[in-house]
Amino acid sequence: MSELKVTAAHLQRAAVVYVRQSTLAQVDRNRESTARQYDLVGRAERLGWPRSAVRVIDDDLGVSGASTTGRSGFAELAAQVGLGLVGIVLSLECSRLARNNADWYRLLDLAGMTDTLLADADGVYHPGLFNDRLVLGMKGTMSEAELHILRARLDGGIRNKAARGELRRGLPVGLVWGEVDGQIRWHPDEAVTGVIATIFDRFAVCGSVRGVWLWLREQGLRFPLQPAGYLRGQEITWVEPTYHAVHNVLTHPAYAGAYVFGKTRQRRHLGADGVLRTSRHKLPQGEWEVLIPEHHRGFIAWDTYQANQARIGANTRPRAHQPGTGAVREGCALLQGLATCGTCGRKLAVYYDGPAKATPGYYCTGTGQLVDGRGTRHLRVGGVAIDAAVAAAFLAALAPSALQACLAAAQHLEDGHDTALAQWRRQVEKARYHAGTAERRYRAVDPDNRLVARGLETEWNTALHQLADAENELARRETARPKTLTPHEKQAILALGDDLAGVWSAATTTDKDRKKLLRTLLDEVGIGVHRDHDQARADLVLRWKGGAITELSVPLKRNPPQRLRTEEDTIDLLRRLAAHYPDATIAGILNRQHRRTARGLSFTASRVQSLRHHWKIPCHQPSTAPTEEEPLTVAAAAHELGLAPSTLHRWLGDGFIAGEQITPGAPWRIRLTDDIRALFVDDAPDGWLAMLEATLAYGVSRQTLMQRVKRGELHAVHVRTGRRKGLRIPPPTPQNSLF
């Protein structure tokens, strides 16, 4: 019965064999299925197609059939079927063609319209026949359901295993899977775990990812790279530490002993090219699908991990109007990230004045009231006196614990150097092991086999050089190690604690160090500025960690008198006006806009001329040969139209004709186009009414009529000759009736 559906019309067209496997792994392993699909060429020949008319489309090998995205072979097949060039499409089963009904039924519609047959292992079908289309539709639905069931089973198994913390996924460097299900252990190499532990210890000291990264580079320490799916015995690669690698260590929850799953979620969207795309988005911690704290031994506790994340988040520059201080910078403004506006509560931005940009100041990014058309800032104040007052309050608050802080700083210095030395000792031990291994390999080879012996000898020499370099570096760092403080030195440091101001202002204490110290005790510094005729002061509200509040009042220096300078917008306006008008006309325009000179005087022609000379603005040069497109003054335009200038001024004000003004108060300029000339006639059209007659005929006021003329709802012309000069308006009709 299947062969009876093949007609001569089908045999005159091509036969297409569509071959597809879902993944590259299936292409590599399930070769029997791929071979069966290629064997469909023989079936096409048995159905009557010559071998030269049979075409194989296998561009989609290794591509899923869940959608048409990325399936160029299926797109080509659908195009050939739609053009009526295909007599039959052969596939092992309908799931090879499509795994979703949207693509499947689109192919069925095209095949039914172009009289194209579909064939699989069960038979030959004609999509144009009801029974065959019913069977094909059920097969497509079953194919889509099969994919859904397979995915649901796999996904359910994965999520169930992940919920128990036993799903084996890629682990970050320093952690490996154990023999028992769900068991995660530290890497057996102490050099690897030593670097990871060092990163966490150093972060507790410097408090920023970038600080840890720079310290690693300064100490010359290397970072381990662990291959994906690490197996015991595999080689670790040591590289220069990168910021991304350090950030990943400090933010990965596995280092805190937690097992997590489902930290990201896929989202589908249409790309700019109209193609459906899938992207991954990170989820907040509260939306993670699986979170099992204390799942395995971690480098830090879970509470420490949470505190580290909050600290890293605080280092990020906050968005506008959002809380946060951001990481400290190298500038000398001590309250960067801490200062807030006493009026609106916004974070204050920092600016620097002076020839070397070394004088700090703070300003609010919000605007207050409008003054002369421009917004004024809530606050803009110099920061020298404010920083000094806050620093004095900070040192006064620190005095009781200053002695212990000095000793703790010295101990931190020793601990940091000891940590780096311990890691360098591990590196020397590893280099010594590699040198010994290379030596044993060289001594085990047959001396007569020179091809192998030479290579092993080179490897041994390289290992020995690396060992010598590591030992020399270790010796150098041990020599530079800071000495342990003696009791006498500790007493000297305790005495130094009495002079905190000297330590604070010492040349060795950087602005970055001072800002870090301030943030240890201060949460926020609110600044409000008050100015009057006699004095100016800044009212400070210091909010300490723990909730305590200190209020300070800092006198500010009054700003010196500013240089006399004409406003910038007045100078810009002068440049534009000078191209069109003489100085006397410009003076009148500026005065009509209530502008004043730098000394507060009104403008005259001589003052305009002086201002032009100062800013090197050329004077107005009248055009000797005006063009038709050049706008005319009201007097010139009235002369051209045969009107009185007062009449033209009135029509400009009423909006009967359009004019131009460079700026408010400047003389009107009119471009006499053909449309404007047509508005002024000697004789009105027959039946058109004068303004008084039009108001009676339309039953509205003159203002209403003029508004309709301005909006173009009524036509009007101006009669300039005869006894009854003025506007003429057509009589009312059903089309232009105002009611």
C-alpha positions, 0 to 999 in steps of 0.5 A: 500500500505504501508503494502505491502512494508513490506516483510518477509526479513524485519520482520526477522530483528529488528524494531527501534522506534526513540524518540527525543525532541529538549529540556529538556523543551519540554520533560517536557512540551510537554508530549503528543508528547513524548507519541505519539512517544512511541506509535509507538511501537504498530504500529510496532506490527500492521505491523507484528513485534513481541514486542520482536523485537521492540527496542526503542532508546530514548537516544536523548531526550532533544537534538537538531536534527540540527546536529549529535553532541551529538546525541549518539542515532542517531549514534547508529541507523545509525550504526545498519542500516548500518550493516543491522540489522534493518528492519524498522525505525519508527518516528513520522515525519522525523524531529525527525530523522534529521533537516539537509539534510547532516544527513538525506541523509546519513541515506537514503543512508544507508537505501537504501543500506541495504533494510531498511524501514522508516515509519512516520505518513503518511506511510511506505517508501523504500529509494531504490525506486525512488518515495519514495526517492523523497518524503523523500528528500522533507520531509527532505528539508522541515524539514531543512527549518522549523528549519531555519524559526523558528530560523529566526523568533525567532532571528529576534524578539530578535534582533528587541526588543534588538535594542529598548533596551527592550529585558530583559536579565540578569543584573549585581548585583545592577540593576533590571528590572522595570515594563515598557518595557526596564526600568532598575532601581537601586536595591532598597537595598541601601547596594547593590548600595552603594558597587557598587558606592564605587567601582567606587569611589575607582577606581578613586583614586587607578586606578587599579582593583586589588587596588580596590579589595585589598581595599575592603578586607582591609576594610572588606566590603562584595560584593552582589550576585544577583540571575539570573532573580532577582525578587523584594523581593528575598534575596541578598547573601553577600560574600567576594569580588573577583577580578573577581567580581570587574573587572566585575563591572568596565568593564560592560557597564550597570553600565554606563547607556548603553544598549548593545547587541551582545558583543560576536560572536559564531565561529565554529571550529574542535576540536582536536578530530575531533568534530565540536565545537562552542566557544564564542569570545568577540568583540571590542566595535566598533563591538557590535550589539546594543549600546544605551548610556544613556538608563537608570540611571548609576553609572557613565557617559559614558565618565567616563566609556570609560576613565576607560576602557582605564586605565584598558587596560593600566594596562595590561602588553603590548605584545612585541613591543606594546604600553602600560606601564603595572601596576606598580610593587613593584620593586624599578626601577622607570621607569618600563614601561616608559623607552624606548630604544633611539636606537630602541624605544623598551620598556626597561626591568628591571633587578636588581643587587647587593647581595639583588637585590636592584640596578635597571637597564634597558636593551633593549630586541633587539639585535644590531650587532654581535660581536664574533658570539653573539648579543650585546644589544642596551642598558644595563645601571644601573638605580640609577643615571637615576632614581634620575635625572628623580625624580629631574625633576619630583619634579621640575615640580610638585613644583607649584602645590605641595601644592594643591596636599598635601591637595588633598591627605589628602582629599582623605584619609578622603573620602575613610574612610568615604565611607567605614564607610557609607557602614558599617552603611548600614550593621549595618542597615541591620543586625538590620532589620534581627534581628527585623524580627527574633524577630517578627517571634519568638514572633508570633509562638505558645509557645507550638509548641516547634519544631518551637519555638526552630528553630526560637529562634536559628535564632533570637540569630544568628541575634542578634550576627551578629548585635552585631558584625556589631555594634562593627566593626562600632564603632571600625572603627569610632574610627580609623577615621582620624580627619578632618584637622584643619586650623592649620594642613592645614598650616602645610601641606602647609609648608610641600609642600615646602619640596617635596624632603623629602616627596618623599624620606620618608620611608613611601613613597613606590616605588609603590607610587613613580611610580604612581606619575611619571605616572601622569605627564610622558608619556615616558622616552627615554634613549640613552647611549654614552661611550668613553675612558674618560666618559660615559653619558646617554641622557634622553628625558622626554616626559610629558603629554601634549606634553612638552619635557625635555632633560637631560644628566646624567653622568654614573659611568664606570664599574670596570675592570672585573675579568680575565675569559676564555670564557664559550664556550672555556671551554665547547669546552675543556671539549669535546676535553679532552675526545679524545685528549691530551693537545698538540693536544687540544692546536693546535685546539684552536689556529687554531680557533683563541681562546685566554686565559683570558690574550689574549695569544695563547694556549700551552700544559701547558696552556691547562693543567693548565686550565683543572686543574682549572676546574677539567677536566680529561685528555685524556686516550687512549683506550686500546681495540678499538671497531670496531665502534670507529672512527680512526684517518686518519693515522690509517684508511690509514694503514687499507686501505693500502693508504697513509695518504695524499691520504685519506686527499685528499678524505676527502676534495673532499667528496669521503668518510665521516669523523668526526670532533668534532670541526673545526680544530680538527683532522679528524676521520673516521669510517671504515664501509663495504661501505667505505672499498668497495670503495678501491679495488686492481683491477678496474671492467672491462671497468671502466675509469681513471679520465682523460679518464672519463673527455674525455668520459663524456665531462666535467671537473674533478670537475663536475665528483667529484660533481656527485660522491659526490651526488651519481649520479656516482659510483667510486672506488679507485684502490690502487695497480698497476701502475695506482692508483686512481679513476675509474669511469664507462663509460657513458651510457644512464642512467648516461649520464650527458647530 
